[in-house]
Amino acid sequence: MYYPFFDPTMLIIIPGLLLAMYAQLKVKTTFERYSNIRSGSGVTGARAAREILDEMGAENVDIEMVEGTLTDHYDPKQKVLRLSRPVYSGDSLSSLGVAAHEAGHAVQHASGYVPLNIRHSLVPVANIGSTLAFPLFLIGLFMSSAGLLRAGIYLFCAVILFQIITLPVEFNASSRALIALEKGGYIAGDELKGTKAVLDAAALTYVAAVLVGLLNLLRLLVLAGIFRRDD
């Protein structure tokens, strides 16, 4: 008999959880490391983001400063780029990398980047899936309801699809960031390597999320008996 909160199938997701923990540690330490290395240009993250947005046709996007660390994000509904205080005011490689990456998302939005549009369209169903997938599955498991089990699995698949489509969106934003920073003269020489390290560390968190999701899906399928052979 399987117990959904503690059973042998929990072992399935351990590799993903380990990668996720490593990714979180990696992004934190890498960001801190390159936060201590000032760019030769001396340009702040806010200024770089503003100039990149204006240059790439997203001049209608506003930039705001928010509190916290690594709280940087682009709000497509409000068309606002929100940068954390260290990124907004800082002129480090980390500040420039993160600011340009988020500006990359705004440029994606302005240019109608297809994967970003698909991602936005999946937000409602992904939110529903993240809320209801496991409760429906667990109720179905205890009630031996195949219909509820399938509903939970299908909703969780929507969450994973959202995570998967996020990958090209994030990779593309980082690629745009590096090109814009180098082309605009914000970073040069070895600074490119450090800035790329920051963005690569952040990207690893999204890869880890996909792996955790896929392994969780495998666990749900095992619990549902999909792989069980009837004699």
C-alpha positions as protocol buffer text, in pm:
chain_id: "A"
residue {
  index: 1
  type: MET
  ca { x: 0 y: 0 z: 0 }
}
residue {
  index: 2
  type: TYR
  ca { x: 123 y: 351 z: -81 }
}
residue {
  index: 3
  type: TYR
  ca { x: 105 y: 645 z: 156 }
}
residue {
  index: 4
  type: PRO
  ca { x: 107 y: 970 z: -44 }
}
residue {
  index: 5
  type: PHE
  ca { x: 298 y: 1173 z: 215 }
}
residue {
  index: 6
  type: PHE
  ca { x: 556 y: 911 z: 306 }
}
residue {
  index: 7
  type: ASP
  ca { x: 618 y: 609 z: 87 }
}
residue {
  index: 8
  type: PRO
  ca { x: 897 y: 456 z: -120 }
}
residue {
  index: 9
  type: THR
  ca { x: 796 y: 657 z: -428 }
}
residue {
  index: 10
  type: MET
  ca { x: 932 y: 967 z: -255 }
}
residue {
  index: 11
  type: LEU
  ca { x: 1274 y: 837 z: -354 }
}
residue {
  index: 12
  type: ILE
  ca { x: 1188 y: 912 z: -716 }
}
residue {
  index: 13
  type: ILE
  ca { x: 1201 y: 1288 z: -667 }
}
residue {
  index: 14
  type: ILE
  ca { x: 1521 y: 1299 z: -460 }
}
residue {
  index: 15
  type: PRO
  ca { x: 1753 y: 1367 z: -761 }
}
residue {
  index: 16
  type: GLY
  ca { x: 1537 y: 1661 z: -863 }
}
residue {
  index: 17
  type: LEU
  ca { x: 1525 y: 1801 z: -511 }
}
residue {
  index: 18
  type: LEU
  ca { x: 1902 y: 1776 z: -480 }
}
residue {
  index: 19
  type: LEU
  ca { x: 1948 y: 1961 z: -809 }
}
residue {
  index: 20
  type: ALA
  ca { x: 1697 y: 2225 z: -699 }
}
residue {
  index: 21
  type: MET
  ca { x: 1884 y: 2284 z: -372 }
}
residue {
  index: 22
  type: TYR
  ca { x: 2214 y: 2304 z: -558 }
}
residue {
  index: 23
  type: ALA
  ca { x: 2064 y: 2547 z: -810 }
}
residue {
  index: 24
  type: GLN
  ca { x: 1937 y: 2776 z: -534 }
}
residue {
  index: 25
  type: LEU
  ca { x: 2275 y: 2774 z: -363 }
}
residue {
  index: 26
  type: LYS
  ca { x: 2450 y: 2830 z: -695 }
}
residue {
  index: 27
  type: VAL
  ca { x: 2244 y: 3132 z: -793 }
}
residue {
  index: 28
  type: LYS
  ca { x: 2285 y: 3286 z: -448 }
}
residue {
  index: 29
  type: THR
  ca { x: 2661 y: 3242 z: -430 }
}
residue {
  index: 30
  type: THR
  ca { x: 2720 y: 3340 z: -793 }
}
residue {
  index: 31
  type: PHE
  ca { x: 2509 y: 3654 z: -758 }
}
residue {
  index: 32
  type: GLU
  ca { x: 2693 y: 3752 z: -440 }
}
residue {
  index: 33
  type: ARG
  ca { x: 3032 y: 3683 z: -596 }
}
residue {
  index: 34
  type: TYR
  ca { x: 2978 y: 3902 z: -900 }
}
residue {
  index: 35
  type: SER
  ca { x: 2795 y: 4165 z: -697 }
}
residue {
  index: 36
  type: ASN
  ca { x: 3138 y: 4250 z: -561 }
}
residue {
  index: 37
  type: ILE
  ca { x: 3287 y: 4303 z: -907 }
}
residue {
  index: 38
  type: ARG
  ca { x: 3208 y: 4644 z: -1052 }
}
residue {
  index: 39
  type: SER
  ca { x: 3176 y: 4680 z: -1427 }
}
residue {
  index: 40
  type: GLY
  ca { x: 3431 y: 4889 z: -1606 }
}
residue {
  index: 41
  type: SER
  ca { x: 3152 y: 5100 z: -1757 }
}
residue {
  index: 42
  type: GLY
  ca { x: 3023 y: 5206 z: -1416 }
}
residue {
  index: 43
  type: VAL
  ca { x: 2667 y: 5200 z: -1547 }
}
residue {
  index: 44
  type: THR
  ca { x: 2391 y: 5106 z: -1302 }
}
residue {
  index: 45
  type: GLY
  ca { x: 2143 y: 4830 z: -1367 }
}
residue {
  index: 46
  type: ALA
  ca { x: 1857 y: 5078 z: -1394 }
}
residue {
  index: 47
  type: ARG
  ca { x: 2036 y: 5289 z: -1651 }
}
residue {
  index: 48
  type: ALA
  ca { x: 2142 y: 4988 z: -1858 }
}
residue {
  index: 49
  type: ALA
  ca { x: 1788 y: 4850 z: -1852 }
}
residue {
  index: 50
  type: ARG
  ca { x: 1643 y: 5187 z: -1954 }
}
residue {
  index: 51
  type: GLU
  ca { x: 1880 y: 5225 z: -2246 }
}
residue {
  index: 52
  type: ILE
  ca { x: 1829 y: 4865 z: -2362 }
}
residue {
  index: 53
  type: LEU
  ca { x: 1451 y: 4906 z: -2350 }
}
residue {
  index: 54
  type: ASP
  ca { x: 1466 y: 5230 z: -2546 }
}
residue {
  index: 55
  type: GLU
  ca { x: 1705 y: 5082 z: -2801 }
}
residue {
  index: 56
  type: MET
  ca { x: 1499 y: 4766 z: -2854 }
}
residue {
  index: 57
  type: GLY
  ca { x: 1158 y: 4924 z: -2898 }
}
residue {
  index: 58
  type: ALA
  ca { x: 1021 y: 4888 z: -2545 }
}
residue {
  index: 59
  type: GLU
  ca { x: 1044 y: 5251 z: -2447 }
}
residue {
  index: 60
  type: ASN
  ca { x: 690 y: 5246 z: -2300 }
}
residue {
  index: 61
  type: VAL
  ca { x: 804 y: 5013 z: -2020 }
}
residue {
  index: 62
  type: ASP
  ca { x: 860 y: 5184 z: -1685 }
}
residue {
  index: 63
  type: ILE
  ca { x: 1127 y: 5086 z: -1435 }
}
residue {
  index: 64
  type: GLU
  ca { x: 1066 y: 5071 z: -1061 }
}
residue {
  index: 65
  type: MET
  ca { x: 1280 y: 4979 z: -764 }
}
residue {
  index: 66
  type: VAL
  ca { x: 1153 y: 4713 z: -523 }
}
residue {
  index: 67
  type: GLU
  ca { x: 1287 y: 4584 z: -197 }
}
residue {
  index: 68
  type: GLY
  ca { x: 1444 y: 4243 z: -143 }
}
residue {
  index: 69
  type: THR
  ca { x: 1716 y: 4041 z: -310 }
}
residue {
  index: 70
  type: LEU
  ca { x: 1662 y: 3866 z: -644 }
}
residue {
  index: 71
  type: THR
  ca { x: 1305 y: 3998 z: -650 }
}
residue {
  index: 72
  type: ASP
  ca { x: 1361 y: 4137 z: -999 }
}
residue {
  index: 73
  type: HIS
  ca { x: 1088 y: 4070 z: -1254 }
}
residue {
  index: 74
  type: TYR
  ca { x: 898 y: 4210 z: -1549 }
}
residue {
  index: 75
  type: ASP
  ca { x: 523 y: 4266 z: -1508 }
}
residue {
  index: 76
  type: PRO
  ca { x: 365 y: 4230 z: -1854 }
}
residue {
  index: 77
  type: LYS
  ca { x: 22 y: 4350 z: -1738 }
}
residue {
  index: 78
  type: GLN
  ca { x: 150 y: 4679 z: -1599 }
}
residue {
  index: 79
  type: LYS
  ca { x: 442 y: 4696 z: -1843 }
}
residue {
  index: 80
  type: VAL
  ca { x: 674 y: 4766 z: -1554 }
}
residue {
  index: 81
  type: LEU
  ca { x: 1026 y: 4637 z: -1500 }
}
residue {
  index: 82
  type: ARG
  ca { x: 1083 y: 4597 z: -1127 }
}
residue {
  index: 83
  type: LEU
  ca { x: 1442 y: 4579 z: -1010 }
}
residue {
  index: 84
  type: SER
  ca { x: 1562 y: 4504 z: -659 }
}
residue {
  index: 85
  type: ARG
  ca { x: 1760 y: 4778 z: -486 }
}
residue {
  index: 86
  type: PRO
  ca { x: 2104 y: 4612 z: -539 }
}
residue {
  index: 87
  type: VAL
  ca { x: 2032 y: 4565 z: -910 }
}
residue {
  index: 88
  type: TYR
  ca { x: 1865 y: 4903 z: -964 }
}
residue {
  index: 89
  type: SER
  ca { x: 2142 y: 5109 z: -804 }
}
residue {
  index: 90
  type: GLY
  ca { x: 2438 y: 4876 z: -846 }
}
residue {
  index: 91
  type: ASP
  ca { x: 2698 y: 4880 z: -1121 }
}
residue {
  index: 92
  type: SER
  ca { x: 2829 y: 4529 z: -1063 }
}
residue {
  index: 93
  type: LEU
  ca { x: 2833 y: 4247 z: -1317 }
}
residue {
  index: 94
  type: SER
  ca { x: 2544 y: 4084 z: -1129 }
}
residue {
  index: 95
  type: SER
  ca { x: 2342 y: 4407 z: -1141 }
}
residue {
  index: 96
  type: LEU
  ca { x: 2392 y: 4452 z: -1513 }
}
residue {
  index: 97
  type: GLY
  ca { x: 2324 y: 4086 z: -1592 }
}
residue {
  index: 98
  type: VAL
  ca { x: 1998 y: 4066 z: -1397 }
}
residue {
  index: 99
  type: ALA
  ca { x: 1875 y: 4408 z: -1516 }
}
residue {
  index: 100
  type: ALA
  ca { x: 1945 y: 4325 z: -1880 }
}
residue {
  index: 101
  type: HIS
  ca { x: 1784 y: 3982 z: -1843 }
}
residue {
  index: 102
  type: GLU
  ca { x: 1460 y: 4131 z: -1713 }
}
residue {
  index: 103
  type: ALA
  ca { x: 1476 y: 4397 z: -1982 }
}
residue {
  index: 104
  type: GLY
  ca { x: 1504 y: 4105 z: -2225 }
}
residue {
  index: 105
  type: HIS
  ca { x: 1163 y: 3982 z: -2107 }
}
residue {
  index: 106
  type: ALA
  ca { x: 1014 y: 4325 z: -2171 }
}
residue {
  index: 107
  type: VAL
  ca { x: 1163 y: 4325 z: -2521 }
}
residue {
  index: 108
  type: GLN
  ca { x: 1022 y: 3977 z: -2578 }
}
residue {
  index: 109
  type: HIS
  ca { x: 680 y: 4110 z: -2483 }
}
residue {
  index: 110
  type: ALA
  ca { x: 711 y: 4416 z: -2705 }
}
residue {
  index: 111
  type: SER
  ca { x: 823 y: 4209 z: -3005 }
}
residue {
  index: 112
  type: GLY
  ca { x: 556 y: 3940 z: -2963 }
}
residue {
  index: 113
  type: TYR
  ca { x: 801 y: 3659 z: -2886 }
}
residue {
  index: 114
  type: VAL
  ca { x: 591 y: 3346 z: -2942 }
}
residue {
  index: 115
  type: PRO
  ca { x: 711 y: 3127 z: -2651 }
}
residue {
  index: 116
  type: LEU
  ca { x: 641 y: 3415 z: -2411 }
}
residue {
  index: 117
  type: ASN
  ca { x: 289 y: 3453 z: -2551 }
}
residue {
  index: 118
  type: ILE
  ca { x: 231 y: 3080 z: -2509 }
}
residue {
  index: 119
  type: ARG
  ca { x: 361 y: 3099 z: -2154 }
}
residue {
  index: 120
  type: HIS
  ca { x: 126 y: 3387 z: -2072 }
}
residue {
  index: 121
  type: SER
  ca { x: -170 y: 3192 z: -2214 }
}
residue {
  index: 122
  type: LEU
  ca { x: -86 y: 2897 z: -1991 }
}
residue {
  index: 123
  type: VAL
  ca { x: -75 y: 3101 z: -1668 }
}
residue {
  index: 124
  type: PRO
  ca { x: -445 y: 3050 z: -1571 }
}
residue {
  index: 125
  type: VAL
  ca { x: -446 y: 2675 z: -1623 }
}
residue {
  index: 126
  type: ALA
  ca { x: -103 y: 2641 z: -1459 }
}
residue {
  index: 127
  type: ASN
  ca { x: -230 y: 2829 z: -1155 }
}
residue {
  index: 128
  type: ILE
  ca { x: -532 y: 2600 z: -1134 }
}
residue {
  index: 129
  type: GLY
  ca { x: -310 y: 2297 z: -1179 }
}
residue {
  index: 130
  type: SER
  ca { x: -65 y: 2400 z: -908 }
}
residue {
  index: 131
  type: THR
  ca { x: -358 y: 2449 z: -667 }
}
residue {
  index: 132
  type: LEU
  ca { x: -578 y: 2151 z: -745 }
}
residue {
  index: 133
  type: ALA
  ca { x: -360 y: 1881 z: -901 }
}
residue {
  index: 134
  type: PHE
  ca { x: -235 y: 1719 z: -581 }
}
residue {
  index: 135
  type: PRO
  ca { x: -560 y: 1755 z: -379 }
}
residue {
  index: 136
  type: LEU
  ca { x: -762 y: 1593 z: -660 }
}
residue {
  index: 137
  type: PHE
  ca { x: -505 y: 1319 z: -701 }
}
residue {
  index: 138
  type: LEU
  ca { x: -492 y: 1240 z: -328 }
}
residue {
  index: 139
  type: ILE
  ca { x: -871 y: 1234 z: -298 }
}
residue {
  index: 140
  type: GLY
  ca { x: -883 y: 1004 z: -599 }
}
residue {
  index: 141
  type: LEU
  ca { x: -617 y: 782 z: -445 }
}
residue {
  index: 142
  type: PHE
  ca { x: -804 y: 742 z: -116 }
}
residue {
  index: 143
  type: MET
  ca { x: -1141 y: 700 z: -287 }
}
residue {
  index: 144
  type: SER
  ca { x: -1000 y: 470 z: -559 }
}
residue {
  index: 145
  type: SER
  ca { x: -1148 y: 707 z: -816 }
}
residue {
  index: 146
  type: ALA
  ca { x: -980 y: 669 z: -1154 }
}
residue {
  index: 147
  type: GLY
  ca { x: -1149 y: 987 z: -1276 }
}
residue {
  index: 148
  type: LEU
  ca { x: -1007 y: 1203 z: -999 }
}
residue {
  index: 149
  type: LEU
  ca { x: -666 y: 1044 z: -1041 }
}
residue {
  index: 150
  type: ARG
  ca { x: -666 y: 1130 z: -1411 }
}
residue {
  index: 151
  type: ALA
  ca { x: -789 y: 1484 z: -1341 }
}
residue {
  index: 152
  type: GLY
  ca { x: -507 y: 1540 z: -1095 }
}
residue {
  index: 153
  type: ILE
  ca { x: -249 y: 1403 z: -1337 }
}
residue {
  index: 154
  type: TYR
  ca { x: -379 y: 1609 z: -1630 }
}
residue {
  index: 155
  type: LEU
  ca { x: -373 y: 1928 z: -1423 }
}
residue {
  index: 156
  type: PHE
  ca { x: -20 y: 1853 z: -1309 }
}
residue {
  index: 157
  type: CYS
  ca { x: 82 y: 1800 z: -1672 }
}
residue {
  index: 158
  type: ALA
  ca { x: -36 y: 2156 z: -1738 }
}
residue {
  index: 159
  type: VAL
  ca { x: 198 y: 2279 z: -1465 }
}
residue {
  index: 160
  type: ILE
  ca { x: 489 y: 2090 z: -1620 }
}
residue {
  index: 161
  type: LEU
  ca { x: 406 y: 2224 z: -1967 }
}
residue {
  index: 162
  type: PHE
  ca { x: 420 y: 2574 z: -1821 }
}
residue {
  index: 163
  type: GLN
  ca { x: 761 y: 2499 z: -1667 }
}
residue {
  index: 164
  type: ILE
  ca { x: 893 y: 2355 z: -1993 }
}
residue {
  index: 165
  type: ILE
  ca { x: 783 y: 2652 z: -2207 }
}
residue {
  index: 166
  type: THR
  ca { x: 948 y: 2877 z: -1949 }
}
residue {
  index: 167
  type: LEU
  ca { x: 1291 y: 2737 z: -2042 }
}
residue {
  index: 168
  type: PRO
  ca { x: 1323 y: 2888 z: -2392 }
}
residue {
  index: 169
  type: VAL
  ca { x: 1175 y: 3214 z: -2259 }
}
residue {
  index: 170
  type: GLU
  ca { x: 1445 y: 3238 z: -1991 }
}
residue {
  index: 171
  type: PHE
  ca { x: 1731 y: 3124 z: -2215 }
}
residue {
  index: 172
  type: ASN
  ca { x: 1630 y: 3372 z: -2484 }
}
residue {
  index: 173
  type: ALA
  ca { x: 1610 y: 3659 z: -2233 }
}
residue {
  index: 174
  type: SER
  ca { x: 1961 y: 3578 z: -2113 }
}
residue {
  index: 175
  type: SER
  ca { x: 2091 y: 3561 z: -2470 }
}
residue {
  index: 176
  type: ARG
  ca { x: 1934 y: 3899 z: -2548 }
}
residue {
  index: 177
  type: ALA
  ca { x: 2086 y: 4039 z: -2229 }
}
residue {
  index: 178
  type: LEU
  ca { x: 2441 y: 3933 z: -2307 }
}
residue {
  index: 179
  type: ILE
  ca { x: 2421 y: 4060 z: -2665 }
}
residue {
  index: 180
  type: ALA
  ca { x: 2277 y: 4396 z: -2556 }
}
residue {
  index: 181
  type: LEU
  ca { x: 2530 y: 4442 z: -2276 }
}
residue {
  index: 182
  type: GLU
  ca { x: 2828 y: 4365 z: -2496 }
}
residue {
  index: 183
  type: LYS
  ca { x: 2701 y: 4557 z: -2797 }
}
residue {
  index: 184
  type: GLY
  ca { x: 2618 y: 4860 z: -2583 }
}
residue {
  index: 185
  type: GLY
  ca { x: 2959 y: 4862 z: -2418 }
}
residue {
  index: 186
  type: TYR
  ca { x: 2825 y: 4799 z: -2069 }
}
residue {
  index: 187
  type: ILE
  ca { x: 3059 y: 4501 z: -2027 }
}
residue {
  index: 188
  type: ALA
  ca { x: 3376 y: 4403 z: -2207 }
}
residue {
  index: 189
  type: GLY
  ca { x: 3642 y: 4133 z: -2212 }
}
residue {
  index: 190
  type: ASP
  ca { x: 3637 y: 3899 z: -1913 }
}
residue {
  index: 191
  type: GLU
  ca { x: 3330 y: 4077 z: -1774 }
}
residue {
  index: 192
  type: LEU
  ca { x: 3120 y: 3885 z: -2023 }
}
residue {
  index: 193
  type: LYS
  ca { x: 3223 y: 3556 z: -1864 }
}
residue {
  index: 194
  type: GLY
  ca { x: 3123 y: 3673 z: -1516 }
}
residue {
  index: 195
  type: THR
  ca { x: 2790 y: 3813 z: -1632 }
}
residue {
  index: 196
  type: LYS
  ca { x: 2713 y: 3491 z: -1818 }
}
residue {
  index: 197
  type: ALA
  ca { x: 2791 y: 3292 z: -1503 }
}
residue {
  index: 198
  type: VAL
  ca { x: 2523 y: 3487 z: -1316 }
}
residue {
  index: 199
  type: LEU
  ca { x: 2263 y: 3426 z: -1586 }
}
residue {
  index: 200
  type: ASP
  ca { x: 2356 y: 3058 z: -1625 }
}
residue {
  index: 201
  type: ALA
  ca { x: 2317 y: 3005 z: -1250 }
}
residue {
  index: 202
  type: ALA
  ca { x: 1970 y: 3159 z: -1263 }
}
residue {
  index: 203
  type: ALA
  ca { x: 1877 y: 2942 z: -1561 }
}
residue {
  index: 204
  type: LEU
  ca { x: 1972 y: 2630 z: -1368 }
}
residue {
  index: 205
  type: THR
  ca { x: 1688 y: 2695 z: -1124 }
}
residue {
  index: 206
  type: TYR
  ca { x: 1438 y: 2664 z: -1409 }
}
residue {
  index: 207
  type: VAL
  ca { x: 1598 y: 2344 z: -1533 }
}
residue {
  index: 208
  type: ALA
  ca { x: 1577 y: 2203 z: -1181 }
}
residue {
  index: 209
  type: ALA
  ca { x: 1210 y: 2298 z: -1159 }
}
residue {
  index: 210
  type: VAL
  ca { x: 1135 y: 2104 z: -1477 }
}
residue {
  index: 211
  type: LEU
  ca { x: 1322 y: 1798 z: -1348 }
}
residue {
  index: 212
  type: VAL
  ca { x: 1137 y: 1809 z: -1015 }
}
residue {
  index: 213
  type: GLY
  ca { x: 809 y: 1839 z: -1202 }
}
residue {
  index: 214
  type: LEU
  ca { x: 880 y: 1545 z: -1432 }
}
residue {
  index: 215
  type: LEU
  ca { x: 990 y: 1325 z: -1144 }
}
residue {
  index: 216
  type: ASN
  ca { x: 681 y: 1422 z: -947 }
}
residue {
  index: 217
  type: LEU
  ca { x: 470 y: 1325 z: -1247 }
}
residue {
  index: 218
  type: LEU
  ca { x: 646 y: 989 z: -1260 }
}
residue {
  index: 219
  type: ARG
  ca { x: 570 y: 944 z: -890 }
}
residue {
  index: 220
  type: LEU
  ca { x: 202 y: 1021 z: -945 }
}
residue {
  index: 221
  type: LEU
  ca { x: 187 y: 769 z: -1228 }
}
residue {
  index: 222
  type: VAL
  ca { x: 347 y: 504 z: -1007 }
}
residue {
  index: 223
  type: LEU
  ca { x: 102 y: 579 z: -723 }
}
residue {
  index: 224
  type: ALA
  ca { x: -188 y: 559 z: -968 }
}
residue {
  index: 225
  type: GLY
  ca { x: -71 y: 214 z: -1073 }
}
residue {
  index: 226
  type: ILE
  ca { x: -12 y: 308 z: -1436 }
}
residue {
  index: 227
  type: PHE
  ca { x: 290 y: 78 z: -1454 }
}
residue {
  index: 228
  type: ARG
  ca { x: 131 y: -203 z: -1257 }
}
residue {
  index: 229
  type: ARG
  ca { x: 82 y: -519 z: -1459 }
}
residue {
  index: 230
  type: ASP
  ca { x: -241 y: -711 z: -1413 }
}
residue {
  index: 231
  type: ASP
  ca { x: -187 y: -1084 z: -1406 }
}
